[in-house]
Amino acid sequence: MGIKKQLGIGVISAAIGLSMVGGGTYAYFSDSVVTTNTFAAGTLDLTANPTALINVDNIQPGDQMIRTFELQNNGSLDIRKVLLETNYTVIDAKGDNTEDFGKYIEVEFLYNADKLDEVIYKTTLAELQDMEPEAVNKHIFYPQFGEKGLAAGSVDDLAVKFNFIDNGEEQNQFQGDSLNLQWTFNATQESGAEK
């Protein structure tokens, strides 16, 4: 074998050896850290107290009944809006009704729970049942709670006056009838914010 050939093989062997040594044995500094993260959702917890708002017997045209109740926000989030859904059923005792008993039960939502003299909004149960919940909020709860809504941990007193409308005419068709009213209060949250 010639010297050139031996030198060529030696250079190639040295290059392969250096590349193996350089590729397999390198050193560097390193460090790591682990973070733990939590996303805990808040709660909306709207409560009405009492839940049985009105239960009266033997009413007649012209009668008025005032009831007060509390809406409580027992959750950890502010309530932006309270939406009210109204449903009722009439039990026609004699089967002779030609009109809806709900048209003759007027509802007045009152501002001042102490004096009970300032009307926020007046309507009948029949009209209230047909209203969209957003419209109810606009006319009833927005004037009461304002822009801030119902803050977490707060309580707001509300007063309602029910009137059995005396239309000045014969209303015998409603004798012995009963009306079962269900109000569903739905709470919606404030808009999300940067945390």
C-alpha positions as CSV (number, residue, x, y, z in Angstrom):
1,M,0.0,0.0,0.0
2,G,1.3,3.4,-0.9
3,I,2.0,6.2,1.5
4,K,-0.7,8.3,-0.1
5,K,-3.2,5.6,0.4
6,Q,-2.1,5.1,4.0
7,L,-2.3,8.8,4.7
8,G,-5.8,9.0,3.1
9,I,-7.1,6.1,5.2
10,G,-5.6,7.6,8.3
11,V,-7.2,11.0,7.6
12,I,-10.6,9.4,7.0
13,S,-10.3,7.2,10.1
14,A,-9.4,10.3,12.2
15,A,-12.3,12.3,10.8
16,I,-14.7,9.4,11.5
17,G,-13.3,9.1,15.0
18,L,-13.6,12.8,15.7
19,S,-17.1,13.0,14.4
20,M,-18.1,10.1,16.7
21,V,-16.5,11.7,19.7
22,G,-17.9,15.1,18.9
23,G,-21.4,13.8,18.2
24,G,-21.7,11.6,21.2
25,T,-20.2,13.7,23.9
26,Y,-21.5,17.2,24.1
27,A,-22.4,19.1,27.3
28,Y,-24.9,21.9,28.1
29,F,-26.8,23.5,31.0
30,S,-30.5,22.7,31.5
31,D,-33.3,23.5,34.0
32,S,-37.0,22.9,34.2
33,V,-40.0,24.1,36.2
34,V,-43.6,22.7,36.5
35,T,-46.5,25.0,37.0
36,T,-49.9,24.0,38.3
37,N,-53.0,25.9,37.2
38,T,-56.6,26.0,38.3
39,F,-59.8,27.2,36.6
40,A,-62.6,27.4,39.1
41,A,-66.0,28.5,37.8
42,G,-68.1,30.8,39.9
43,T,-71.8,30.1,40.8
44,L,-75.1,31.8,40.1
45,D,-77.5,31.0,42.9
46,L,-80.8,32.9,42.8
47,T,-83.3,32.2,45.6
48,A,-86.8,33.5,46.2
49,N,-88.0,33.7,49.8
50,P,-90.7,32.7,50.3
51,T,-91.3,30.4,47.4
52,A,-95.1,30.3,48.0
53,L,-95.8,34.0,47.3
54,I,-99.6,34.0,47.6
55,N,-102.2,31.6,48.6
56,V,-105.7,33.2,49.2
57,D,-109.2,31.8,49.3
58,N,-112.6,33.4,48.8
59,I,-111.5,36.4,46.8
60,Q,-114.1,38.6,45.1
61,P,-114.0,41.4,42.5
62,G,-112.4,44.5,44.0
63,D,-110.1,42.6,46.4
64,Q,-106.5,43.6,46.7
65,M,-103.6,41.5,48.1
66,I,-100.1,42.8,48.7
67,R,-97.2,40.4,49.1
68,T,-93.5,41.0,49.6
69,F,-90.7,38.6,48.9
70,E,-86.9,38.6,48.6
71,L,-84.7,37.8,45.7
72,Q,-81.3,36.6,47.1
73,N,-78.1,36.2,45.1
74,N,-76.4,33.4,47.2
75,G,-73.8,32.7,44.5
76,S,-70.3,34.0,44.0
77,L,-71.1,35.8,40.7
78,D,-73.1,39.0,40.1
79,I,-76.4,38.5,38.4
80,R,-76.8,40.8,35.5
81,K,-80.5,40.2,34.7
82,V,-83.4,38.5,36.3
83,L,-85.9,37.1,33.8
84,L,-89.4,36.2,34.8
85,E,-91.6,33.6,33.1
86,T,-95.2,33.5,34.1
87,N,-97.5,30.5,33.6
88,Y,-100.9,29.9,35.1
89,T,-103.8,27.5,34.8
90,V,-107.4,28.2,35.5
91,I,-109.6,25.6,37.1
92,D,-113.2,26.5,35.8
93,A,-115.4,25.1,38.6
94,K,-118.6,25.2,36.7
95,G,-117.3,25.0,33.1
96,D,-119.0,28.2,32.1
97,N,-116.1,30.6,31.6
98,T,-116.2,32.6,28.4
99,E,-113.2,34.7,29.4
100,D,-109.8,34.0,30.9
101,F,-109.7,34.5,34.7
102,G,-106.1,35.7,34.3
103,K,-107.3,38.9,32.5
104,Y,-109.0,39.9,35.7
105,I,-106.0,39.4,38.0
106,E,-104.0,42.6,37.8
107,V,-100.4,42.7,39.0
108,E,-98.6,45.8,40.3
109,F,-94.9,45.6,40.9
110,L,-94.1,48.1,43.6
111,Y,-90.9,50.1,44.2
112,N,-91.0,50.9,47.8
113,A,-91.4,47.8,50.0
114,D,-92.0,50.1,53.1
115,K,-94.7,52.5,51.8
116,L,-96.0,50.2,49.0
117,D,-97.1,53.2,47.0
118,E,-95.0,53.6,43.9
119,V,-95.8,51.3,41.0
120,I,-92.9,50.1,38.8
121,Y,-95.2,48.3,36.3
122,K,-98.8,47.3,36.1
123,T,-100.2,44.5,33.9
124,T,-102.5,41.5,34.1
125,L,-101.5,37.9,34.6
126,A,-102.7,37.2,31.0
127,E,-100.5,39.9,29.6
128,L,-97.6,39.0,31.8
129,Q,-97.8,35.3,30.6
130,D,-97.6,36.5,27.0
131,M,-94.6,38.8,27.6
132,E,-91.1,37.8,26.6
133,P,-88.8,37.4,29.6
134,E,-86.5,40.2,28.3
135,A,-89.5,42.6,28.2
136,V,-90.3,41.7,31.8
137,N,-86.7,42.4,32.8
138,K,-86.9,45.8,31.1
139,H,-90.1,46.9,32.7
140,I,-89.8,45.3,36.2
141,F,-86.3,44.2,37.3
142,Y,-84.2,46.8,35.4
143,P,-85.9,49.7,37.2
144,Q,-85.5,47.8,40.5
145,F,-81.9,46.6,40.2
146,G,-80.5,49.1,37.6
147,E,-77.4,48.8,35.6
148,K,-75.5,46.9,38.4
149,G,-77.9,43.9,38.6
150,L,-78.1,41.8,41.7
151,A,-74.6,41.7,43.3
152,A,-73.2,38.4,44.7
153,G,-74.3,38.0,48.4
154,S,-77.0,40.7,48.1
155,V,-80.7,40.6,48.9
156,D,-83.4,42.7,47.3
157,D,-87.0,43.1,48.6
158,L,-89.8,43.2,46.1
159,A,-93.4,43.9,46.6
160,V,-96.3,42.8,44.4
161,K,-100.0,43.9,44.6
162,F,-102.6,41.6,43.1
163,N,-106.0,43.1,42.3
164,F,-109.1,41.1,41.3
165,I,-110.4,43.6,38.8
166,D,-114.0,44.6,39.3
167,N,-115.1,45.5,35.8
168,G,-118.5,46.9,37.0
169,E,-120.4,44.1,35.3
170,E,-121.6,40.7,36.2
171,Q,-118.6,38.3,36.8
172,N,-120.5,35.2,38.0
173,Q,-118.6,33.0,35.6
174,F,-115.5,33.2,37.9
175,Q,-117.4,32.0,41.1
176,G,-115.7,29.0,42.5
177,D,-112.8,29.2,40.0
178,S,-109.2,29.0,41.0
179,L,-106.0,30.2,39.3
180,N,-102.7,28.4,39.9
181,L,-99.8,30.8,39.2
182,Q,-96.2,29.7,38.7
183,W,-93.4,32.3,38.4
184,T,-90.0,31.1,37.3
185,F,-87.1,33.5,38.0
186,N,-84.1,33.0,35.8
187,A,-80.8,34.6,36.5
188,T,-78.1,35.5,33.9
189,Q,-74.5,36.3,34.6
190,E,-72.6,39.5,34.1
191,S,-70.5,39.8,30.9
192,G,-67.1,38.1,31.1
193,A,-64.1,40.2,32.0
194,E,-60.4,40.0,31.8
195,K,-59.0,38.3,34.9
